[in-house]
């Protein structure tokens, strides 16, 4: 994810309180953003199975697929 995309996801998540659908490019998992860590450039994600995870900016992209 580029810096611009990361900033957009974090803005929508933290300022507008909207969860952005994301895909992990390394393992294909889908989830919704629920927070960002600017210092570490990570996105906190709620996975489709309900588990929580943290993905680095480099390992995720915005997804057009809606997680189930």
N, C-alpha and C positions, 0 to 999 in steps of 0.2 A: 504494500500500500504506500503510495506516495505521501509526502508530508502534507500536501493539500487535502488528499482524501482522509488522512488521519485527523487533521484539524477539523474537517467537516463532520466526520463521525463523532468526534468528541464534542463538538458544538451541539449537534442534534441530540446527543445522549445526555449531556450535562446541563445545557442551557434550556433546551426545549423539552427535556424529559421524554424523548422519543427513542425507542430502541431500534437500532439499525440492524437488519439481517446481515450476517457475515459468514464467510466460508474460510476455513483454515486450509491454505493451499498445500500444506504438508500432509495432512491426514484426511481431508475432505469433510471434516465435521462441520455442521451448521449450528448457528446459535445467534442470539441477540446481544448486542452491546448493552451494558448497564453501567459502565464507568470507564474512566481513562486514568492512566498514570503518566503525566507529562514527563517527569524526570526519566522514567525508564522506557518511555514510548510504548506502553502496553495498553491493551484494551481488555477490560474484564468482560467476560462473556458468559451468558447462561445458555448451556447446551440444550439440545432438544430432549435429552433424557432428564433434565432438571438439574444436572450437576453444574457447578461453577468452575470456570477456568480463566486463565489469563494468557492472552496471545500477544506476541510482540508485533509491532507494526509491520514488520517484514514478512510475517507468516499468515497474514489474513487480508482478505479483500471483501468489498461490499458484494453482496449476493442478490441476485434477482429472485432466487428461490426462497420461498417462505419456509422457515423451519416449521416442522409439525408440532 
